[in-house]
Amino acid sequence: MTWSATETGVLVGAAGRAPSVHHSRPWLIEPRDGEVRLVELPDAGPPRHDPAGRDRMISCGAALANLELAVRALGFEPALTLFPEPARPELVARLRIAGRKDASAEEVERYSAIFRRRSYRAPFSLHPVPPTVLRVLVLASTSPGVEIRAVRGVPEFTALADLLSLAAKTLREDHAYQRELVAWTARFPERFEDAATVPWTGLVTARTTLPDRITLIERLRTETMLVLVTASDTRTDHVLAGMALQRGWLAAITSGLAGSVLTQPLRLPEVRAGLVDRLRLGGYPQLILRFGYPVTATPATPVAALAARPREG
C-alpha cells in the first residue's frame, strides 16, 4: 500500500502532538510503502538538559504511541519493531502494516484525546481520583518492561518532596544550565509562558520560588503521582517508558483528568538513586506523572472507567 497525502497528514499530525522534551519534537516521521518509520533527531533539544538522550528517547516513545493510534484510526493493524536496523541506531521504530482492522471505540476516543492533551501546570481541584479511574490509568500504561508505581502515604510523599526540592535547588543554582534554558526558551517564548513554576510542575528557572518543606509535602499529597519504572536503562527502555507515558496520559484525558510529566529532576543521579532507595523501587525510574481533575471541572461518574478491561494479545 501507499500512503495518501491525507493519511500522511494524519500520521505526522498525531506524532507532532506528543509531549517532548522542551517542545523539541526530536523525531522525523517517514511514511513508506506498507510501513511508517520514526527516526530520532539527535541534535534536537538543549544538550545540557539531556546529555544522555534519555528524555529524547522518552519523547520518541510518546510520539510512537500517538503514531500507533493514528494507524489504528486509519483502519490498519500495525506491527511494531523497535530499533529494527542495528546499523542505524537513529531508526527508533518501524510500524509495518499487517492488515486492515477497524479501530475500536476506545481507540477512536483515545486518538481524539491526542489533540486535547495539554500539560496542566496549575494545582488540581480537591476532588480525589477514584480508585477505579486510577486502575484504568495503570492498565493503559502497563506494557512489558514497564512498571507503574503510585506514590502512597506520608513517608513516600515526604521522600518525593525532599528529592524534588533537592533537584530544584541544584538546577536553579546551575548557571550553565540556566544560561542554556534562557537561550532555548527565548527561541520559543509562546511555548514557555509558564516556565517560572513551582518545582514539581514545570521548568526550574532562576525565577522559580521554592515552597517550604511542609507546604510541598501537603501539596503533593493532594495529587495522584505515578512513577514509571523500567527493569533496565537502555534506549529501548526509554522508548517503552515514553509509550507508557502517553498511553496513560490519553486514558487520563478520556477519564476527565488533566496531567503533566516530570523528567527534569530525574536527570540528577542523586535524585534518581534517592527515588529507588526511598520508594523501594525495583528498577530505574524514568519519569513521574501527576494527574488530577482541573480546577474548572467536576468529575463525572467514571462509567467508561468501570467498563474498561485489559485486552488479550
C-alpha positions in Angstrom: 0.0 0.0 0.0 1.0 3.6 -0.5 0.0 6.3 2.0 -2.2 9.1 0.6 -1.4 12.7 1.3 -4.3 12.8 3.7 -3.1 9.7 5.6 0.4 11.0 5.7 -1.0 14.2 7.3 -2.9 12.2 9.9 0.3 10.3 10.8 2.6 13.4 11.0 -0.1 15.4 12.8 -0.7 12.8 15.5 3.0 12.4 16.2 3.5 16.1 16.3 1.1 16.4 19.2 3.1 14.2 21.5 4.8 15.6 24.6 8.5 16.2 24.0 11.5 17.4 26.0 11.4 21.3 25.9 8.9 21.0 23.0 11.7 20.0 20.7 9.9 17.2 18.8 13.1 15.2 18.3 11.8 12.9 15.6 11.1 12.6 11.9 8.2 10.6 10.5 8.9 8.6 7.3 5.8 7.1 5.7 6.9 4.4 3.2 5.1 1.8 1.2 3.4 -0.6 3.7 5.0 1.0 6.8 5.9 4.1 8.6 9.2 4.8 10.4 10.1 7.0 13.3 13.7 8.4 13.2 15.4 10.2 16.1 16.8 13.7 15.5 19.8 13.5 17.9 20.6 17.2 17.8 17.1 18.4 18.8 16.8 19.9 22.2 19.3 21.6 24.6 22.2 19.2 25.2 22.9 20.1 28.9 19.3 19.3 29.9 19.5 15.8 28.4 23.2 14.8 27.9 22.4 11.0 27.7 19.4 11.5 25.4 17.0 9.7 27.8 14.4 12.4 27.6 14.8 12.4 23.8 14.0 8.7 23.7 11.1 9.1 26.0 9.8 11.8 23.7 10.1 9.5 20.7 8.2 6.8 22.6 5.3 9.2 23.2 5.3 10.1 19.5 5.3 6.4 18.7 2.3 5.8 20.9 0.4 8.5 19.0 1.6 7.1 15.7 0.2 3.7 16.6 -3.2 5.2 17.5 -3.2 7.2 14.2 -2.6 4.0 12.2 -5.4 2.3 14.1 -7.7 5.3 13.5 -7.0 4.9 9.7 -8.2 1.3 9.9 -4.9 -0.5 9.8 -3.3 -3.0 12.1 0.3 -2.0 13.0 3.2 -4.4 13.7 5.8 -2.6 15.8 9.6 -3.3 15.7 11.9 -1.2 17.9 15.4 -0.4 16.6 15.0 -2.7 13.6 18.4 -1.9 12.0 21.4 -2.1 14.4 23.5 -0.3 11.8 21.1 2.7 12.0 20.6 3.5 15.7 18.7 6.6 14.9 15.9 4.5 13.4 13.8 4.1 16.5 10.9 2.1 15.2 9.2 0.6 12.2 5.4 0.2 12.1 4.6 -2.3 9.4 1.0 -2.5 8.2 -0.1 -6.1 9.0 -3.6 -5.7 7.5 -6.8 -3.9 7.8 -8.8 -3.7 11.1 -11.4 -1.3 12.2 -10.5 0.8 15.3 -12.4 0.1 18.5 -14.5 2.8 20.1 -11.8 3.1 22.9 -9.0 3.6 20.3 -11.0 6.3 18.5 -11.7 8.1 21.8 -8.0 8.0 22.8 -7.0 9.1 19.3 -9.2 12.1 19.6 -7.6 12.8 23.1 -4.3 13.3 21.3 -5.4 16.7 20.2 -6.8 17.7 23.6 -3.7 16.9 25.6 -2.1 19.8 27.3 0.4 20.0 30.2 -1.5 21.1 33.2 0.7 23.1 35.5 -1.8 24.6 38.0 -3.0 22.9 41.2 -5.7 20.3 40.8 -9.1 20.5 42.3 -9.7 18.8 45.6 -11.8 16.0 44.1 -9.7 12.8 44.5 -9.1 10.5 41.6 -11.3 7.4 42.3 -9.5 4.0 42.5 -11.5 2.8 39.5 -10.0 5.6 37.4 -6.5 5.1 38.7 -6.8 1.4 37.7 -7.7 2.5 34.2 -4.6 4.7 34.0 -2.3 1.9 35.3 -3.8 -0.6 32.8 -3.4 1.8 29.9 0.2 2.5 30.8 1.3 -1.0 31.6 3.4 -2.8 29.0 6.2 -5.4 29.1 9.2 -4.0 30.8 7.4 -1.0 32.4 6.1 -0.9 35.9 3.6 1.8 37.1 4.1 2.7 40.7 1.8 5.0 42.6 3.3 7.2 45.3 1.4 6.5 48.5 1.5 7.5 52.2 3.2 10.3 54.1 6.7 8.8 54.1 6.7 8.4 50.3 5.3 11.9 49.7 7.9 13.3 52.1 10.7 11.5 50.3 9.4 12.8 47.0 9.1 16.4 48.3 12.7 16.2 49.6 14.1 14.9 46.3 12.1 17.4 44.2 13.4 20.2 46.4 16.9 19.0 46.0 16.6 18.9 42.2 15.0 22.4 42.1 17.8 23.9 44.2 20.5 22.2 42.2 19.1 23.2 38.8 18.4 26.7 39.9 22.0 27.2 41.0 23.5 25.5 37.9 24.4 28.7 36.0 25.4 26.9 32.8 22.1 25.0 32.8 20.2 28.3 33.4 22.0 30.0 30.5 21.1 27.2 28.2 17.5 27.3 29.4 17.2 31.0 28.9 18.6 30.7 25.4 16.3 27.8 24.5 13.1 29.3 25.9 13.8 32.6 24.1 13.6 30.8 20.8 10.0 29.6 21.5 8.5 32.1 24.0 4.9 31.1 23.3 5.7 27.6 24.5 7.2 28.6 27.8 4.7 31.1 29.3 4.6 29.0 32.5 8.3 28.5 32.8 8.6 30.0 36.2 6.6 27.4 38.1 6.9 25.5 41.3 9.4 22.7 41.1 7.1 19.7 40.6 5.1 21.1 37.7 7.4 22.7 35.2 10.8 24.1 34.4 13.0 25.3 37.2 14.3 28.7 36.3 16.2 31.4 38.2 12.8 32.9 39.0 11.3 29.7 40.5 10.1 30.2 44.0 10.6 27.1 46.1 8.0 26.3 48.8 8.9 25.3 52.3 9.1 21.6 53.0 5.7 21.3 54.8 3.8 23.1 52.1 5.4 21.0 49.4 4.6 17.7 51.2 0.9 18.8 51.7 0.6 19.9 48.2 2.0 16.6 46.8 -0.4 14.6 49.0 -3.4 16.1 47.1 -2.1 14.8 43.8 -2.1 11.4 42.1 1.5 10.8 41.2 2.8 7.8 39.3 6.4 6.7 38.8 7.2 4.8 35.6 10.0 2.3 36.3 11.8 0.0 33.9 13.9 -3.1 34.7 16.9 -1.8 32.6 18.0 1.6 31.5 18.6 1.1 27.8 17.3 3.2 24.9 14.6 0.6 24.3 13.5 1.0 28.0 13.3 4.8 27.5 11.2 4.4 24.4 8.9 1.9 26.2 8.6 4.4 29.1 7.6 7.1 26.7 4.9 4.9 25.1 3.5 4.0 28.5 3.6 7.7 29.5 1.5 8.7 26.5 -1.0 5.8 26.7 -1.7 6.6 30.4 -2.0 10.3 29.7 -4.5 9.8 26.9 -6.5 7.4 29.1 -6.5 10.1 31.8 -7.9 12.7 29.4 -10.8 10.4 28.3 -11.5 10.0 32.1 -11.8 13.7 32.5 -8.4 14.3 34.1 -5.6 16.7 33.4 -1.9 16.0 33.9 1.7 16.8 33.4 5.0 14.9 33.3 8.3 15.4 35.2 11.6 14.2 33.8 13.8 17.2 34.6 14.5 16.2 38.3 15.5 12.7 37.2 18.4 13.9 35.2 20.2 14.3 38.5 21.8 10.9 39.5 21.3 11.6 43.3 17.6 12.2 42.7 17.1 9.1 40.7 19.1 7.0 43.2 17.1 8.6 46.0 13.8 7.6 44.4 15.0 4.0 44.1 16.1 3.9 47.7 13.3 5.8 49.5 10.4 4.4 47.4 12.0 1.0 47.3 11.6 0.8 43.5 12.6 -2.4 41.7 14.2 -0.8 38.7 15.1 2.5 37.0 12.7 5.4 37.5 12.2 7.1 34.1 9.6 9.8 34.8 6.9 10.9 37.1 3.3 11.6 36.0 0.9 13.8 38.0 -2.8 13.6 37.5 -6.0 15.2 38.9 -9.1 17.0 38.0 -8.6 20.5 36.7 -10.0 23.2 39.0 -12.7 24.1 36.5 -14.0 20.6 36.2 -16.4 18.5 38.2 -15.6 14.8 37.9 -18.3 12.7 36.2 -19.3 9.2 37.2 -16.5 7.1 35.7 -18.7 4.8 33.6 -16.0 4.4 31.0 -13.5 3.6 33.6 -15.7 0.9 35.1 -16.2 -0.6 31.7 -12.5 -0.7 30.8 -10.8 -4.0 30.9 -7.3 -5.2 29.9 -7.1 -6.7 26.4 -5.7 -10.0 25.4 -2.9 -10.1 23.0 
